[in-house]
Amino acid sequence: MINGADTAWLMISSALVLLMMLPALGFFYAGLVQAKNILSVLFQTFAIAAIVSLMWFAFVYSEAFSGSGAWIGDLKAMFLQHLPRDAVHPGTSIPESVFVMFQMTFAIITPGLIIGAYVERIKFGAVMLFSALWLVLVYAPVCHWVWGGGYFGQLGAMDFAGGIVVHLTAGISALLAAAMLGPRHGFPHSVQPPHAPWMVMVGAAFLWVGWFGFNAGSALKAGSDAGMTMLATHLAAATATCVWIAVEWIKFGKPSLVGAVTGAVAGLATITPASGYVGPLGAVFLGAAGGLVCYGAVHVVKRMWKVDDALDVLGVHGVGGALGSLLVPFAVGLGVGGTTLARPVLAQFGVQLETVIVTGLWSAAATFVIIKLTKAVAGWRIDREQEIQGLDFSSHGETGYNMNG
């Protein structure tokens, strides 16, 4: 039977998760690029939201959540023909339509995260084709494996809100995209700093608030589970922010706003897979771990591997999601407020490790193929003159700032 309070919470959560893409992620990424590329990033987030929504309606929801296959769903829910107005999602007290919408917002933001790897140097048509293929070949299968009744869900993998399904897949794919695209002109020594750090902070603030829908909404009902999940989410973000500030302060003698908000996002990514399972102390532990490890990962990707993952998608989202997923078994029992494990800690860690490894390998292999297809059909990278001119004008004929207006 449909419960009004649960339904209202999931509708609010759906709006909050969509807010994470429109406008939060757009602001966060747009502020980090050069002024001549701000509109290109905002356009990419907006267009991805639209195309993913239609694909989700047409067949991707069915691919992810219909059927009982171990590795992929069936197509019985194509065009949502299975969906009468009063249908209740199995095992919940919310309408099936609300579940479809809630999960759609996750599908929207996940390819959106990858934008951060290829900003300032990719063709718009390539963004659209890559995102569409990636949704079908990476996101939907992994979503089915973990949340749609597939192999890893049956195995007992713990991913409450998307550390594996969202952040790990996007992070691994972002690394491949950045490496195969090549670095921006001047990388790593003369790449321009973020043109609008204030905009980055605004985007991060919207992300922080929207993440309550992302994580606490994944309880699929209003109540104590959602309440503890919200508290854990907030504490992890706050902890990682403080850790990132401290590291920068010690290393450089002064903390940066961009660093602080990056730390918050790292903490949010790290707590995501564990958010519904841990109590307050476990959340603080994961936030601290996320802040430290993700800070180091960003340095490794850009300075040691020399990969221009421009806005640190792997270092923050990929590493944060994987770290939180692997630490879930150890964090659940810290303090009070957590749940209980279905198996011993090390056995659960083995399940988490297998899920992370298989998902990472699949994301990398499928993304490699997707990029090859995208290059052949739509092209891939803009030319040097367009990069110097900026994507706003060269790709869209617009500018982000009209100083004469």
Summary of the structure (lengths in Angstrom):
residues: 405
radius of gyration: 20.1
end to end distance: 55.7
largest distance: 65.6
contacts: 1630
relative contact order: 0.15
helix: 72%
strand: 1%
